[in-house]
Amino acid sequence: MVNYLLIFSMFKRKCLIVNNLRRCQSSLSIVFYGSDAFSLSSLEKLSHHLVDSPSSELTINRLEVVTKNDRNHVSQFAKNKGLMVHHWPCRLKPDTYDLGVVVSFGQLIDSPSIRNCKYGMINVHPSLLPKYRGSTPIQRAVLNGDQETGVSVVTIEPKKFDIGKILSQERVAISESTKSIDLYHNLAEIGSSLLMKCLTNIEYYLSNSTEQSTDGVSYATKLKKCDGYIDWETMTSCTIDKIYRAYDSFIPIYCDWINGSPLILMEMVDYRDTVKLDWDKLERLVFGCIHHDKPGLVMFNPRLNGICFKCKDNKWVTFRQLALKNYGKMTALDFKNGFVSKQKQPLIISNNRK
């Protein structure tokens, strides 16, 4: 008597093995769009899967790069690896690549190029879309005090940024002391790993992708120089801490010096440590009294080895390096000796932009 249940079970197992083999033997030709250090992490991982160094899960039989110029991270890496580099703008010919991969590229890709890839194009974006569509999602998450962010892999759609279907997402916690620059490198690594997971079974992830929610849509616009401006009279110490952690390493953090020149503020001492100090005692020692409601008051703290500024909330923030036009970068002690000590005390700097 034929055991149909056994036959069916064996057939099902054989199909599973075949599917796994197909998955393991996935081979793709990929065109990569990128330009900066964030995108470089994904390109590096892709290059590890080229046919000359095959993987058990994925083989890339061809990898070419589209970038904006010859001077960026991606272009230099591609040339060192012997990858073909195309300069933007360029339009892809039909049936040239299986898939386009876009990471931190910042340009809208034309519809024909997207259609001319067998599987279209996908994008690695450092936020939990639809939150923070745009070019600065990491900085906005830190500035807004979010407790988590993440990475999304989505399809590329024509004419608009970051609106595609979601293939996969991964959440990442943000601590109250996290800096954007550290989160930037962390998300680049996580995003590249999430990308590779999707590529190992691209047909599955594309067929199971989901539309972005229409709720919770927000935008992260390009940074402007003025975003790094500190106004002691209107900003609390907590706000300045968020601005510094969000924007440092991306745009200058600065205030007005007494002559109106921008004073660049660097190496901020952790705000969570400085609030614990007895600032009233130090004020009495330096000035002979406590100056309440004097935002912009400046003094040197030898214990922290930093220049300190009083904020709107009567709390202090401290910086260990500063820079003025024509003088370059200085330690806090050098700035104190060369500039602060030569002014009439108490020294209070104000917003010259009113």
Contacts in CASP RR format, 6 or more apart in sequence:
PFRMAT RR
TARGET T0000
AUTHOR 0000-0000-0000
METHOD contacts of the structure
MODEL  1
MVNYLLIFSMFKRKCLIVNNLRRCQSSLSIVFYGSDAFSLSSLEKLSHHL
VDSPSSELTINRLEVVTKNDRNHVSQFAKNKGLMVHHWPCRLKPDTYDLG
VVVSFGQLIDSPSIRNCKYGMINVHPSLLPKYRGSTPIQRAVLNGDQETG
VSVVTIEPKKFDIGKILSQERVAISESTKSIDLYHNLAEIGSSLLMKCLT
NIEYYLSNSTEQSTDGVSYATKLKKCDGYIDWETMTSCTIDKIYRAYDSF
IPIYCDWINGSPLILMEMVDYRDTVKLDWDKLERLVFGCIHHDKPGLVMF
NPRLNGICFKCKDNKWVTFRQLALKNYGKMTALDFKNGFVSKQKQPLIIS
NNRK
23 57 0 8 1.000
23 200 0 8 1.000
23 201 0 8 1.000
24 56 0 8 1.000
24 57 0 8 1.000
25 59 0 8 1.000
26 57 0 8 1.000
26 58 0 8 1.000
26 59 0 8 1.000
26 199 0 8 1.000
26 200 0 8 1.000
26 201 0 8 1.000
26 202 0 8 1.000
27 58 0 8 1.000
27 59 0 8 1.000
27 60 0 8 1.000
27 61 0 8 1.000
28 58 0 8 1.000
28 59 0 8 1.000
28 60 0 8 1.000
28 61 0 8 1.000
28 98 0 8 1.000
28 99 0 8 1.000
28 199 0 8 1.000
28 202 0 8 1.000
29 60 0 8 1.000
29 61 0 8 1.000
29 62 0 8 1.000
29 63 0 8 1.000
29 96 0 8 1.000
29 97 0 8 1.000
29 98 0 8 1.000
29 99 0 8 1.000
30 46 0 8 1.000
30 60 0 8 1.000
30 62 0 8 1.000
30 63 0 8 1.000
30 64 0 8 1.000
30 97 0 8 1.000
30 98 0 8 1.000
30 99 0 8 1.000
30 100 0 8 1.000
30 101 0 8 1.000
31 63 0 8 1.000
31 64 0 8 1.000
31 65 0 8 1.000
31 66 0 8 1.000
31 86 0 8 1.000
31 92 0 8 1.000
31 96 0 8 1.000
31 97 0 8 1.000
31 99 0 8 1.000
31 100 0 8 1.000
31 101 0 8 1.000
31 117 0 8 1.000
32 39 0 8 1.000
32 42 0 8 1.000
32 43 0 8 1.000
32 46 0 8 1.000
32 63 0 8 1.000
32 64 0 8 1.000
32 65 0 8 1.000
32 66 0 8 1.000
32 74 0 8 1.000
32 100 0 8 1.000
32 101 0 8 1.000
32 102 0 8 1.000
32 103 0 8 1.000
33 39 0 8 1.000
33 65 0 8 1.000
33 66 0 8 1.000
33 67 0 8 1.000
33 88 0 8 1.000
33 100 0 8 1.000
33 101 0 8 1.000
33 102 0 8 1.000
33 103 0 8 1.000
33 105 0 8 1.000
33 107 0 8 1.000
33 109 0 8 1.000
33 121 0 8 1.000
34 43 0 8 1.000
34 65 0 8 1.000
34 66 0 8 1.000
34 67 0 8 1.000
34 72 0 8 1.000
34 74 0 8 1.000
34 102 0 8 1.000
34 103 0 8 1.000
34 104 0 8 1.000
34 105 0 8 1.000
35 67 0 8 1.000
35 68 0 8 1.000
35 69 0 8 1.000
35 72 0 8 1.000
35 73 0 8 1.000
35 74 0 8 1.000
35 75 0 8 1.000
35 104 0 8 1.000
35 105 0 8 1.000
35 106 0 8 1.000
36 72 0 8 1.000
36 73 0 8 1.000
36 74 0 8 1.000
36 104 0 8 1.000
37 73 0 8 1.000
37 184 0 8 1.000
37 185 0 8 1.000
37 188 0 8 1.000
38 103 0 8 1.000
38 104 0 8 1.000
38 126 0 8 1.000
38 184 0 8 1.000
38 187 0 8 1.000
38 188 0 8 1.000
39 73 0 8 1.000
39 74 0 8 1.000
39 103 0 8 1.000
39 104 0 8 1.000
39 105 0 8 1.000
39 124 0 8 1.000
39 188 0 8 1.000
40 73 0 8 1.000
40 74 0 8 1.000
40 77 0 8 1.000
40 188 0 8 1.000
41 188 0 8 1.000
41 189 0 8 1.000
41 191 0 8 1.000
41 192 0 8 1.000
42 101 0 8 1.000
42 103 0 8 1.000
42 124 0 8 1.000
42 188 0 8 1.000
42 191 0 8 1.000
42 192 0 8 1.000
42 195 0 8 1.000
43 65 0 8 1.000
43 74 0 8 1.000
43 77 0 8 1.000
43 78 0 8 1.000
43 103 0 8 1.000
44 77 0 8 1.000
44 192 0 8 1.000
45 192 0 8 1.000
45 193 0 8 1.000
45 195 0 8 1.000
45 196 0 8 1.000
46 60 0 8 1.000
46 63 0 8 1.000
46 101 0 8 1.000
46 195 0 8 1.000
46 196 0 8 1.000
47 63 0 8 1.000
47 77 0 8 1.000
47 81 0 8 1.000
47 83 0 8 1.000
48 55 0 8 1.000
49 55 0 8 1.000
49 58 0 8 1.000
49 59 0 8 1.000
49 60 0 8 1.000
49 196 0 8 1.000
50 59 0 8 1.000
50 60 0 8 1.000
50 61 0 8 1.000
50 63 0 8 1.000
51 59 0 8 1.000
51 60 0 8 1.000
51 61 0 8 1.000
57 200 0 8 1.000
58 196 0 8 1.000
58 199 0 8 1.000
58 200 0 8 1.000
62 97 0 8 1.000
63 83 0 8 1.000
64 83 0 8 1.000
64 84 0 8 1.000
64 85 0 8 1.000
64 86 0 8 1.000
64 97 0 8 1.000
65 74 0 8 1.000
65 75 0 8 1.000
65 78 0 8 1.000
65 83 0 8 1.000
65 84 0 8 1.000
65 85 0 8 1.000
65 86 0 8 1.000
66 85 0 8 1.000
66 86 0 8 1.000
66 87 0 8 1.000
66 88 0 8 1.000
66 90 0 8 1.000
67 74 0 8 1.000
67 75 0 8 1.000
67 78 0 8 1.000
67 85 0 8 1.000
67 86 0 8 1.000
67 87 0 8 1.000
67 88 0 8 1.000
68 87 0 8 1.000
68 88 0 8 1.000
68 107 0 8 1.000
69 75 0 8 1.000
69 87 0 8 1.000
70 76 0 8 1.000
70 79 0 8 1.000
70 85 0 8 1.000
70 87 0 8 1.000
75 85 0 8 1.000
78 84 0 8 1.000
78 85 0 8 1.000
79 85 0 8 1.000
88 107 0 8 1.000
89 107 0 8 1.000
90 113 0 8 1.000
91 110 0 8 1.000
91 112 0 8 1.000
91 113 0 8 1.000
92 112 0 8 1.000
92 113 0 8 1.000
92 116 0 8 1.000
92 117 0 8 1.000
93 116 0 8 1.000
94 116 0 8 1.000
95 116 0 8 1.000
95 118 0 8 1.000
96 116 0 8 1.000
96 117 0 8 1.000
97 116 0 8 1.000
97 117 0 8 1.000
97 118 0 8 1.000
98 117 0 8 1.000
98 118 0 8 1.000
98 119 0 8 1.000
99 117 0 8 1.000
99 118 0 8 1.000
99 119 0 8 1.000
99 120 0 8 1.000
99 121 0 8 1.000
99 122 0 8 1.000
99 199 0 8 1.000
99 202 0 8 1.000
100 117 0 8 1.000
100 119 0 8 1.000
100 120 0 8 1.000
100 121 0 8 1.000
100 122 0 8 1.000
100 156 0 8 1.000
101 121 0 8 1.000
101 122 0 8 1.000
101 123 0 8 1.000
101 124 0 8 1.000
101 195 0 8 1.000
102 109 0 8 1.000
102 121 0 8 1.000
102 122 0 8 1.000
102 123 0 8 1.000
102 124 0 8 1.000
102 156 0 8 1.000
103 123 0 8 1.000
103 124 0 8 1.000
103 195 0 8 1.000
104 124 0 8 1.000
106 135 0 8 1.000
106 161 0 8 1.000
108 158 0 8 1.000
108 159 0 8 1.000
108 160 0 8 1.000
108 161 0 8 1.000
109 121 0 8 1.000
109 156 0 8 1.000
109 158 0 8 1.000
110 158 0 8 1.000
111 158 0 8 1.000
111 159 0 8 1.000
113 121 0 8 1.000
114 120 0 8 1.000
114 121 0 8 1.000
114 156 0 8 1.000
114 157 0 8 1.000
114 158 0 8 1.000
119 202 0 8 1.000
119 203 0 8 1.000
119 206 0 8 1.000
120 155 0 8 1.000
120 156 0 8 1.000
121 155 0 8 1.000
121 156 0 8 1.000
122 153 0 8 1.000
122 154 0 8 1.000
122 155 0 8 1.000
122 156 0 8 1.000
122 167 0 8 1.000
122 195 0 8 1.000
122 198 0 8 1.000
123 153 0 8 1.000
123 154 0 8 1.000
123 155 0 8 1.000
123 156 0 8 1.000
123 162 0 8 1.000
123 164 0 8 1.000
124 151 0 8 1.000
124 152 0 8 1.000
124 153 0 8 1.000
124 191 0 8 1.000
124 192 0 8 1.000
124 194 0 8 1.000
124 195 0 8 1.000
125 133 0 8 1.000
125 137 0 8 1.000
125 151 0 8 1.000
125 152 0 8 1.000
125 153 0 8 1.000
125 154 0 8 1.000
125 162 0 8 1.000
126 137 0 8 1.000
126 138 0 8 1.000
126 149 0 8 1.000
126 150 0 8 1.000
126 151 0 8 1.000
126 184 0 8 1.000
126 187 0 8 1.000
126 188 0 8 1.000
126 191 0 8 1.000
127 133 0 8 1.000
127 137 0 8 1.000
127 138 0 8 1.000
127 141 0 8 1.000
127 149 0 8 1.000
127 150 0 8 1.000
127 151 0 8 1.000
127 152 0 8 1.000
127 220 0 8 1.000
128 148 0 8 1.000
128 149 0 8 1.000
128 150 0 8 1.000
128 152 0 8 1.000
128 169 0 8 1.000
128 171 0 8 1.000
129 152 0 8 1.000
129 154 0 8 1.000
129 162 0 8 1.000
129 164 0 8 1.000
129 166 0 8 1.000
129 169 0 8 1.000
129 212 0 8 1.000
130 162 0 8 1.000
130 163 0 8 1.000
130 212 0 8 1.000
130 213 0 8 1.000
130 214 0 8 1.000
130 215 0 8 1.000
130 216 0 8 1.000
130 217 0 8 1.000
130 218 0 8 1.000
131 137 0 8 1.000
131 216 0 8 1.000
131 217 0 8 1.000
131 218 0 8 1.000
132 140 0 8 1.000
132 141 0 8 1.000
132 149 0 8 1.000
132 218 0 8 1.000
132 219 0 8 1.000
132 220 0 8 1.000
133 161 0 8 1.000
133 162 0 8 1.000
133 163 0 8 1.000
133 217 0 8 1.000
133 218 0 8 1.000
133 219 0 8 1.000
133 220 0 8 1.000
134 161 0 8 1.000
134 162 0 8 1.000
134 219 0 8 1.000
134 220 0 8 1.000
134 221 0 8 1.000
135 220 0 8 1.000
135 221 0 8 1.000
135 222 0 8 1.000
136 220 0 8 1.000
136 221 0 8 1.000
136 222 0 8 1.000
136 223 0 8 1.000
137 149 0 8 1.000
137 220 0 8 1.000
138 149 0 8 1.000
138 180 0 8 1.000
138 183 0 8 1.000
138 184 0 8 1.000
138 187 0 8 1.000
139 180 0 8 1.000
139 220 0 8 1.000
139 223 0 8 1.000
139 246 0 8 1.000
139 247 0 8 1.000
139 250 0 8 1.000
140 220 0 8 1.000
140 246 0 8 1.000
141 149 0 8 1.000
141 174 0 8 1.000
141 183 0 8 1.000
142 174 0 8 1.000
142 178 0 8 1.000
142 179 0 8 1.000
142 180 0 8 1.000
142 183 0 8 1.000
142 242 0 8 1.000
142 245 0 8 1.000
142 246 0 8 1.000
143 242 0 8 1.000
143 243 0 8 1.000
143 246 0 8 1.000
143 247 0 8 1.000
144 242 0 8 1.000
145 174 0 8 1.000
145 176 0 8 1.000
145 242 0 8 1.000
146 174 0 8 1.000
147 173 0 8 1.000
147 174 0 8 1.000
148 171 0 8 1.000
148 172 0 8 1.000
148 173 0 8 1.000
148 174 0 8 1.000
149 171 0 8 1.000
149 172 0 8 1.000
149 174 0 8 1.000
149 183 0 8 1.000
149 187 0 8 1.000
150 169 0 8 1.000
150 170 0 8 1.000
150 171 0 8 1.000
150 172 0 8 1.000
150 187 0 8 1.000
150 190 0 8 1.000
151 169 0 8 1.000
151 170 0 8 1.000
151 172 0 8 1.000
151 187 0 8 1.000
151 190 0 8 1.000
151 191 0 8 1.000
151 194 0 8 1.000
152 166 0 8 1.000
152 168 0 8 1.000
152 169 0 8 1.000
153 166 0 8 1.000
153 167 0 8 1.000
153 168 0 8 1.000
153 169 0 8 1.000
153 191 0 8 1.000
153 194 0 8 1.000
153 195 0 8 1.000
153 198 0 8 1.000
153 205 0 8 1.000
154 162 0 8 1.000
154 163 0 8 1.000
154 164 0 8 1.000
154 165 0 8 1.000
154 166 0 8 1.000
154 167 0 8 1.000
154 209 0 8 1.000
154 212 0 8 1.000
155 164 0 8 1.000
155 165 0 8 1.000
155 167 0 8 1.000
155 206 0 8 1.000
155 209 0 8 1.000
156 164 0 8 1.000
157 163 0 8 1.000
157 164 0 8 1.000
163 212 0 8 1.000
164 211 0 8 1.000
164 212 0 8 1.000
165 209 0 8 1.000
165 210 0 8 1.000
165 211 0 8 1.000
165 212 0 8 1.000
166 209 0 8 1.000
166 210 0 8 1.000
166 211 0 8 1.000
166 212 0 8 1.000
167 198 0 8 1.000
167 205 0 8 1.000
167 206 0 8 1.000
167 208 0 8 1.000
167 209 0 8 1.000
168 194 0 8 1.000
168 197 0 8 1.000
168 198 0 8 1.000
168 205 0 8 1.000
169 194 0 8 1.000
170 190 0 8 1.000
170 191 0 8 1.000
170 194 0 8 1.000
172 183 0 8 1.000
172 186 0 8 1.000
172 187 0 8 1.000
172 190 0 8 1.000
174 183 0 8 1.000
176 272 0 8 1.000
177 245 0 8 1.000
177 270 0 8 1.000
177 272 0 8 1.000
178 245 0 8 1.000
179 245 0 8 1.000
179 248 0 8 1.000
179 249 0 8 1.000
180 245 0 8 1.000
180 246 0 8 1.000
180 247 0 8 1.000
180 248 0 8 1.000
180 249 0 8 1.000
180 250 0 8 1.000
181 248 0 8 1.000
181 249 0 8 1.000
181 250 0 8 1.000
198 205 0 8 1.000
223 247 0 8 1.000
223 250 0 8 1.000
223 251 0 8 1.000
224 251 0 8 1.000
225 251 0 8 1.000
225 252 0 8 1.000
227 243 0 8 1.000
227 247 0 8 1.000
227 251 0 8 1.000
228 243 0 8 1.000
228 247 0 8 1.000
228 251 0 8 1.000
228 252 0 8 1.000
228 253 0 8 1.000
228 254 0 8 1.000
229 254 0 8 1.000
229 255 0 8 1.000
229 353 0 8 1.000
230 240 0 8 1.000
230 243 0 8 1.000
230 253 0 8 1.000
230 254 0 8 1.000
230 255 0 8 1.000
230 265 0 8 1.000
231 255 0 8 1.000
231 351 0 8 1.000
232 255 0 8 1.000
232 295 0 8 1.000
232 296 0 8 1.000
232 309 0 8 1.000
232 310 0 8 1.000
232 311 0 8 1.000
232 312 0 8 1.000
232 349 0 8 1.000
232 350 0 8 1.000
232 351 0 8 1.000
233 295 0 8 1.000
233 296 0 8 1.000
233 312 0 8 1.000
233 350 0 8 1.000
233 351 0 8 1.000
234 312 0 8 1.000
234 351 0 8 1.000
235 243 0 8 1.000
235 311 0 8 1.000
235 312 0 8 1.000
236 311 0 8 1.000
236 312 0 8 1.000
236 313 0 8 1.000
236 315 0 8 1.000
237 271 0 8 1.000
237 275 0 8 1.000
237 311 0 8 1.000
237 313 0 8 1.000
237 315 0 8 1.000
237 316 0 8 1.000
237 317 0 8 1.000
238 271 0 8 1.000
238 313 0 8 1.000
239 311 0 8 1.000
240 271 0 8 1.000
240 311 0 8 1.000
240 317 0 8 1.000
241 268 0 8 1.000
241 271 0 8 1.000
241 317 0 8 1.000
243 253 0 8 1.000
244 253 0 8 1.000
244 265 0 8 1.000
244 268 0 8 1.000
244 317 0 8 1.000
247 253 0 8 1.000
248 266 0 8 1.000
248 268 0 8 1.000
252 262 0 8 1.000
252 264 0 8 1.000
253 264 0 8 1.000
253 265 0 8 1.000
253 266 0 8 1.000
253 268 0 8 1.000
254 262 0 8 1.000
254 263 0 8 1.000
254 264 0 8 1.000
254 265 0 8 1.000
255 262 0 8 1.000
255 263 0 8 1.000
255 265 0 8 1.000
255 309 0 8 1.000
255 349 0 8 1.000
256 262 0 8 1.000
256 263 0 8 1.000
256 349 0 8 1.000
256 350 0 8 1.000
256 351 0 8 1.000
256 352 0 8 1.000
256 353 0 8 1.000
257 263 0 8 1.000
257 324 0 8 1.000
257 339 0 8 1.000
257 349 0 8 1.000
258 343 0 8 1.000
258 347 0 8 1.000
258 349 0 8 1.000
260 352 0 8 1.000
261 324 0 8 1.000
261 325 0 8 1.000
262 324 0 8 1.000
262 325 0 8 1.000
263 322 0 8 1.000
263 323 0 8 1.000
263 324 0 8 1.000
263 349 0 8 1.000
264 322 0 8 1.000
264 323 0 8 1.000
264 324 0 8 1.000
264 329 0 8 1.000
265 319 0 8 1.000
265 322 0 8 1.000
266 319 0 8 1.000
266 320 0 8 1.000
266 321 0 8 1.000
266 322 0 8 1.000
266 323 0 8 1.000
266 329 0 8 1.000
267 319 0 8 1.000
267 320 0 8 1.000
267 321 0 8 1.000
268 317 0 8 1.000
268 318 0 8 1.000
268 319 0 8 1.000
268 320 0 8 1.000
269 304 0 8 1.000
269 306 0 8 1.000
269 317 0 8 1.000
269 318 0 8 1.000
269 319 0 8 1.000
269 320 0 8 1.000
271 317 0 8 1.000
274 304 0 8 1.000
274 316 0 8 1.000
274 317 0 8 1.000
274 318 0 8 1.000
275 315 0 8 1.000
277 303 0 8 1.000
277 304 0 8 1.000
279 315 0 8 1.000
279 316 0 8 1.000
280 290 0 8 1.000
282 299 0 8 1.000
282 301 0 8 1.000
283 289 0 8 1.000
283 290 0 8 1.000
283 291 0 8 1.000
283 299 0 8 1.000
284 290 0 8 1.000
286 299 0 8 1.000
286 300 0 8 1.000
287 299 0 8 1.000
287 345 0 8 1.000
287 346 0 8 1.000
291 297 0 8 1.000
291 310 0 8 1.000
291 346 0 8 1.000
292 314 0 8 1.000
293 314 0 8 1.000
294 310 0 8 1.000
294 346 0 8 1.000
294 348 0 8 1.000
295 310 0 8 1.000
295 311 0 8 1.000
295 312 0 8 1.000
295 314 0 8 1.000
296 309 0 8 1.000
296 310 0 8 1.000
296 311 0 8 1.000
296 348 0 8 1.000
296 349 0 8 1.000
296 350 0 8 1.000
297 309 0 8 1.000
297 310 0 8 1.000
297 346 0 8 1.000
297 347 0 8 1.000
297 348 0 8 1.000
298 307 0 8 1.000
298 308 0 8 1.000
298 309 0 8 1.000
298 310 0 8 1.000
298 340 0 8 1.000
298 346 0 8 1.000
298 347 0 8 1.000
298 348 0 8 1.000
298 349 0 8 1.000
299 307 0 8 1.000
299 308 0 8 1.000
299 340 0 8 1.000
299 346 0 8 1.000
299 347 0 8 1.000
300 306 0 8 1.000
300 307 0 8 1.000
300 308 0 8 1.000
300 332 0 8 1.000
300 333 0 8 1.000
300 336 0 8 1.000
300 340 0 8 1.000
301 307 0 8 1.000
301 308 0 8 1.000
301 318 0 8 1.000
304 318 0 8 1.000
304 320 0 8 1.000
305 320 0 8 1.000
305 331 0 8 1.000
305 332 0 8 1.000
305 333 0 8 1.000
306 318 0 8 1.000
306 319 0 8 1.000
306 320 0 8 1.000
306 332 0 8 1.000
306 333 0 8 1.000
306 336 0 8 1.000
307 318 0 8 1.000
307 319 0 8 1.000
307 320 0 8 1.000
307 322 0 8 1.000
307 332 0 8 1.000
307 335 0 8 1.000
307 336 0 8 1.000
307 340 0 8 1.000
308 316 0 8 1.000
308 317 0 8 1.000
308 318 0 8 1.000
309 316 0 8 1.000
309 317 0 8 1.000
309 318 0 8 1.000
309 319 0 8 1.000
309 349 0 8 1.000
310 316 0 8 1.000
311 317 0 8 1.000
319 332 0 8 1.000
320 331 0 8 1.000
320 332 0 8 1.000
321 329 0 8 1.000
321 330 0 8 1.000
321 331 0 8 1.000
321 332 0 8 1.000
322 329 0 8 1.000
322 330 0 8 1.000
322 332 0 8 1.000
322 335 0 8 1.000
323 329 0 8 1.000
323 330 0 8 1.000
324 330 0 8 1.000
324 339 0 8 1.000
340 347 0 8 1.000
END
